[in-house]
């Protein structure tokens, strides 16, 4: 089975020529007096030509508006697909809508739907969503699938979905938080000079007052993770009189015995254990702030989801390198590039399909 993103140019009737939507339903879930119960509601469902025409139009709109469509192909033939909308939902705009997930009748029960759900969830997570929203078919079988994936009743119902499909079950799936390496770097790959200095951080014009996108990035994270050397540099050199991450929870990895400070936790917790715990907590992204030893450990374990690098117009020649030598290859996808006062701001994400 091949799983991949479907391009808009592929969306036509021929793509779905061997897709079988058939479903025989005997019972559906209904909320009765505040409690969900299975009630008899026998019917069969099968898509006709006009249904596929509507589907194709909808999937094209999904792609046009920043969403994605994934497909499962058996010997080149489409046997399953899922789509996630690119426009956030909810009062806090923290949901992305899993607008479709279907597997052909002849491939059900073979974990195809599970893999498509995982791909959709990963895409939404890397987009910064905290939850998936699912307005799902209320059949007992469909609900069993979503419950097995960890979905629960949505804390917030989307009115448009309810109005369009009043008998659907409104579900949500909590996504793990994104781990982001955000750091300034020289053109030749250093994060500090030979003395540990960072006075070279800046663009062409020394009087420039822009923030190189930091404000936008800072609003997307609420947790900072750093090594002890980075912490020491911040409190002794960069900002000795004020803790610059006061609005975020900071974790400093160290083997030293140190007492926690307001907003700062000094921890010996193993890196993988700590990150696994933090990713499952509700919140925004997790910022990997440095330094090179910490980054190397994360790269070895493939724990960085996004590389957000601010490349300065300087060649240091030597100093402290950001990326250590490694036996592992890391495939990345360029997401965006912007320039500001000679500085290049670029974002890469893991290539996972």
C-alpha positions as CSV (number, residue, x, y, z in Angstrom):
1,X,0.0,0.0,0.0
2,X,1.3,3.4,-1.0
3,X,0.3,6.4,1.1
4,X,0.8,9.9,-0.2
5,X,-0.6,13.4,-0.7
6,X,-3.0,13.8,-3.6
7,X,-2.6,16.7,-5.9
8,X,-5.4,18.8,-7.2
9,X,-4.7,17.8,-10.8
10,X,-5.4,14.1,-9.8
11,X,-8.9,14.8,-8.5
12,X,-11.3,13.5,-11.2
13,X,-13.8,10.7,-11.7
14,X,-11.2,8.3,-12.9
15,X,-9.4,8.5,-9.6
16,X,-12.4,7.1,-7.8
17,X,-13.4,4.6,-10.6
18,X,-12.6,1.5,-8.4
19,X,-13.5,3.1,-5.0
20,X,-16.5,1.3,-3.3
21,X,-18.2,3.4,-0.7
22,X,-20.8,0.7,0.2
23,X,-21.7,0.5,3.8
24,X,-24.5,-1.5,5.4
25,X,-25.7,0.2,8.6
26,X,-27.9,-1.5,11.2
27,X,-27.5,0.7,14.3
28,X,-26.5,4.3,14.9
29,X,-25.6,6.2,18.0
30,X,-28.1,8.8,19.3
31,X,-28.0,10.9,22.5
32,X,-31.1,10.1,24.6
33,X,-31.6,12.0,27.8
34,X,-27.9,13.0,27.8
35,X,-26.6,9.5,27.3
36,X,-25.3,7.9,24.0
37,X,-27.1,4.8,23.0
38,X,-27.2,2.5,19.9
39,X,-30.6,2.6,18.2
40,X,-31.8,0.5,15.3
41,X,-31.6,2.5,12.0
42,X,-31.0,0.1,9.1
43,X,-30.0,1.4,5.8
44,X,-27.3,1.0,3.1
45,X,-25.1,3.8,1.7
46,X,-23.5,3.9,-1.7
47,X,-22.3,6.9,-3.6
48,X,-23.6,7.7,-7.1
49,X,-21.9,9.7,-9.9
50,X,-23.4,13.0,-8.6
51,X,-22.0,12.2,-5.1
52,X,-18.5,11.8,-6.5
53,X,-18.9,15.1,-8.5
54,X,-19.7,16.9,-5.2
55,X,-16.8,15.1,-3.5
56,X,-14.3,16.1,-6.1
57,X,-15.4,19.8,-6.0
58,X,-15.1,19.8,-2.2
59,X,-11.7,18.2,-2.2
60,X,-10.4,20.8,-4.7
61,X,-11.7,23.6,-2.4
62,X,-9.9,21.9,0.5
63,X,-6.6,22.2,-1.3
64,X,-7.3,25.7,-2.6
65,X,-8.0,26.9,0.9
66,X,-4.8,25.6,2.4
67,X,-5.9,22.1,3.3
68,X,-4.6,18.7,2.3
69,X,-5.9,15.4,0.8
70,X,-4.1,12.1,1.5
71,X,-4.7,8.9,-0.5
72,X,-4.0,5.1,0.0
73,X,-3.2,3.4,-3.2
74,X,-3.0,-0.4,-3.9
75,X,-1.2,-1.1,-7.1
76,X,-1.8,2.5,-8.2
77,X,-5.6,2.3,-7.5
78,X,-7.1,4.6,-4.9
79,X,-8.6,2.6,-2.0
80,X,-8.8,5.2,0.8
81,X,-8.6,9.0,1.3
82,X,-8.7,11.6,4.0
83,X,-8.8,15.4,3.9
84,X,-8.1,18.1,6.5
85,X,-9.2,21.6,6.0
86,X,-6.7,24.5,6.3
87,X,-9.1,27.0,8.0
88,X,-9.1,26.7,11.8
89,X,-12.4,26.2,13.8
90,X,-13.5,26.9,17.3
91,X,-13.6,29.9,19.6
92,X,-9.9,29.7,20.1
93,X,-9.2,28.7,16.5
94,X,-7.4,25.6,17.8
95,X,-9.2,22.9,15.7
96,X,-8.5,21.7,12.2
97,X,-11.4,19.9,10.5
98,X,-10.9,16.2,9.4
99,X,-13.5,16.7,6.7
100,X,-13.4,13.2,5.2
101,X,-11.9,9.8,5.9
102,X,-13.2,6.9,3.8
103,X,-11.8,3.4,2.9
104,X,-13.1,1.3,0.0
105,X,-15.4,-1.6,1.1
106,X,-12.9,-4.2,-0.1
107,X,-10.0,-2.8,2.0
108,X,-11.8,-2.2,5.4
109,X,-10.4,-3.9,8.4
110,X,-6.8,-3.8,7.1
111,X,-5.6,-0.7,9.1
112,X,-5.8,1.6,6.1
113,X,-8.2,4.0,7.9
114,X,-5.9,4.0,10.9
115,X,-2.9,5.0,8.8
116,X,-4.8,7.8,7.0
117,X,-6.0,9.1,10.4
118,X,-2.5,9.2,11.6
119,X,-1.3,11.1,8.6
120,X,-4.1,13.6,8.9
121,X,-3.3,14.1,12.6
122,X,0.4,14.6,12.0
123,X,-0.3,17.1,9.2
124,X,-2.7,19.1,11.5
125,X,-0.2,18.9,14.4
126,X,2.6,20.3,12.3
127,X,0.2,23.1,11.2
128,X,0.0,24.1,14.8
129,X,-3.5,22.8,15.6
130,X,-4.2,21.5,19.1
131,X,-7.1,19.3,18.1
132,X,-8.8,17.6,15.1
133,X,-12.5,18.2,14.7
134,X,-14.5,15.3,13.3
135,X,-18.2,15.5,12.3
136,X,-18.5,11.8,11.8
137,X,-21.1,9.3,10.6
138,X,-23.1,8.0,13.6
139,X,-23.1,4.3,12.7
140,X,-21.9,2.0,15.4
141,X,-19.0,0.7,13.3
142,X,-17.8,4.2,12.4
143,X,-17.9,5.4,16.0
144,X,-16.0,2.3,17.1
145,X,-13.2,3.2,14.8
146,X,-12.9,6.8,16.0
147,X,-13.1,5.7,19.6
148,X,-10.4,3.2,19.0
149,X,-8.2,6.0,17.6
150,X,-8.7,8.0,20.8
151,X,-11.4,10.4,19.7
152,X,-14.0,11.7,22.3
153,X,-17.0,13.9,22.1
154,X,-16.1,17.4,21.1
155,X,-16.0,19.9,24.0
156,X,-17.1,22.6,21.5
157,X,-19.7,21.8,18.7
158,X,-19.3,23.5,15.4
159,X,-22.7,25.0,14.5
160,X,-22.2,24.7,10.7
161,X,-21.4,21.0,11.0
162,X,-24.4,20.3,13.3
163,X,-26.8,22.2,11.0
164,X,-25.5,20.4,7.9
165,X,-25.5,16.9,9.4
166,X,-27.7,16.9,12.6
167,X,-27.3,13.2,13.1
168,X,-23.5,13.2,12.9
169,X,-21.5,12.6,16.1
170,X,-19.3,15.6,16.8
171,X,-15.9,14.4,18.0
172,X,-12.4,15.7,18.7
173,X,-8.9,14.3,18.9
174,X,-6.2,16.0,21.0
175,X,-3.0,16.4,19.0
176,X,0.5,16.2,20.5
177,X,2.4,19.5,20.7
178,X,4.9,20.5,18.0
179,X,8.7,20.5,18.9
180,X,10.4,23.5,17.2
181,X,14.0,24.4,17.0
182,X,14.1,28.2,16.6
183,X,17.5,29.8,16.7
184,X,19.8,32.3,15.0
185,X,22.6,30.9,13.0
186,X,25.5,32.2,10.8
187,X,25.6,31.4,7.1
188,X,28.3,28.8,7.8
189,X,26.3,27.0,10.5
190,X,27.5,28.5,13.8
191,X,25.4,29.7,16.8
192,X,28.2,31.4,18.6
193,X,31.8,32.5,18.0
194,X,34.9,30.8,19.5
195,X,34.3,32.7,22.8
196,X,30.6,31.9,23.0
197,X,29.7,35.4,21.8
198,X,26.6,36.3,19.7
199,X,27.3,40.0,19.0
200,X,27.2,39.2,15.3
201,X,23.5,38.5,15.4
202,X,21.9,41.1,13.2
203,X,21.3,42.2,9.6
204,X,22.8,44.8,7.2
205,X,21.6,47.9,9.0
206,X,22.7,48.0,12.7
207,X,20.0,50.5,13.4
208,X,17.2,48.3,12.1
209,X,14.4,47.9,14.7
210,X,12.5,44.9,13.3
211,X,12.3,41.6,15.2
212,X,12.9,39.2,12.3
213,X,9.6,37.5,13.0
214,X,10.3,36.7,16.6
215,X,7.0,38.1,17.9
216,X,5.0,36.0,15.5
217,X,7.0,32.9,16.5
218,X,6.8,33.6,20.2
219,X,3.0,33.7,20.1
220,X,3.0,30.1,18.8
221,X,4.9,28.6,21.7
222,X,4.4,28.5,25.5
223,X,7.2,26.2,26.6
224,X,10.9,26.6,26.3
225,X,13.5,23.8,26.5
226,X,17.2,24.6,26.8
227,X,20.5,23.2,28.1
228,X,22.3,24.7,31.1
229,X,25.0,26.5,29.0
230,X,22.3,28.3,27.1
231,X,20.6,29.2,30.4
232,X,23.8,30.5,31.8
233,X,24.5,32.7,28.7
234,X,21.0,34.2,28.9
235,X,21.2,35.1,32.6
236,X,24.8,36.3,32.6
237,X,25.3,37.9,29.2
238,X,22.2,38.4,27.1
239,X,19.8,39.5,29.8
240,X,21.3,39.5,33.3
241,X,18.7,41.7,34.9
242,X,15.5,40.2,33.5
243,X,14.3,36.7,32.6
244,X,13.3,37.1,29.0
245,X,10.9,34.2,28.9
246,X,8.8,35.1,31.8
247,X,5.5,34.5,29.9
248,X,6.5,30.9,29.2
249,X,7.3,27.8,31.2
250,X,11.0,27.0,30.9
251,X,12.8,23.6,31.4
252,X,16.6,23.6,31.8
253,X,18.2,20.3,31.4
254,X,21.1,19.9,33.8
255,X,22.9,17.4,36.1
256,X,23.4,20.1,38.7
257,X,21.3,20.3,41.9
258,X,19.5,23.6,41.5
259,X,16.3,24.9,43.0
260,X,13.5,25.8,40.7
261,X,12.7,29.5,40.1
262,X,9.4,31.1,39.2
263,X,8.6,29.8,35.7
264,X,11.9,27.8,35.5
265,X,12.3,24.1,36.2
266,X,15.8,22.6,36.4
267,X,15.5,18.9,35.6
268,X,17.5,15.7,35.3
269,X,14.6,14.0,33.6
270,X,15.7,12.0,30.5
271,X,15.1,14.0,27.4
272,X,12.7,11.5,25.7
273,X,10.7,11.1,28.9
274,X,10.4,14.8,29.4
275,X,9.4,15.6,25.8
276,X,6.9,12.7,25.7
277,X,5.2,14.1,28.8
278,X,5.2,17.7,27.6
279,X,3.8,16.8,24.2
280,X,0.8,15.1,25.7
281,X,0.0,18.1,27.8
282,X,-2.4,20.7,26.4
283,X,-0.7,23.8,25.2
284,X,1.1,25.5,22.3
285,X,4.4,24.5,20.7
286,X,7.6,23.6,22.5
287,X,10.6,25.8,21.7
288,X,14.0,24.2,21.6
289,X,16.2,27.2,22.4
290,X,19.6,25.6,22.4
291,X,22.4,24.6,22.6
292,X,24.2,22.4,20.2
293,X,24.5,19.4,22.6
294,X,20.8,19.4,23.2
295,X,20.0,19.8,19.5
296,X,22.3,16.9,18.7
297,X,20.5,14.6,21.1
298,X,17.2,15.6,19.7
299,X,18.3,15.0,16.1
300,X,19.7,11.6,16.9
301,X,16.3,10.6,18.3
302,X,14.4,12.4,15.5
303,X,12.4,14.4,18.0
304,X,12.5,17.8,16.2
305,X,9.4,18.5,14.1
306,X,10.3,21.9,12.7
307,X,13.6,23.7,12.1
308,X,13.0,27.5,12.2
309,X,16.4,29.1,11.4
310,X,17.2,32.8,11.3
311,X,20.3,32.9,9.0
312,X,22.5,36.0,9.6
313,X,24.6,37.5,6.8
314,X,27.9,36.6,8.3
315,X,30.6,33.9,7.9
316,X,32.2,33.2,11.3
317,X,34.7,30.7,10.1
318,X,34.8,28.9,13.4
319,X,32.9,28.7,16.7
320,X,30.2,26.6,18.1
321,X,28.4,24.7,15.4
322,X,24.6,24.1,15.6
323,X,24.5,20.7,13.9
324,X,27.0,18.1,15.1
325,X,28.2,15.3,12.8
326,X,25.7,12.4,12.7
327,X,25.4,9.0,11.2
328,X,21.7,9.7,10.5
329,X,20.2,11.5,7.5
330,X,17.3,13.9,8.2
331,X,15.0,14.6,5.3
332,X,13.3,18.0,5.5
333,X,10.7,20.0,3.5
334,X,11.0,23.7,3.0
335,X,7.8,25.4,4.2
336,X,8.6,29.1,4.0
337,X,11.4,31.6,3.3
338,X,11.4,35.3,4.1
339,X,14.1,38.0,4.1
340,X,14.3,41.0,6.4
341,X,17.3,43.5,6.5
342,X,19.5,40.9,4.9
343,X,18.5,38.1,7.3
344,X,16.9,34.9,5.9
345,X,14.1,33.4,8.0
346,X,13.4,29.9,6.8
347,X,11.2,27.1,8.1
348,X,11.8,23.4,7.4
349,X,9.7,20.4,8.6
350,X,10.3,16.7,8.7
351,X,9.4,14.8,5.6
352,X,7.3,12.0,6.9
353,X,5.6,10.6,3.8
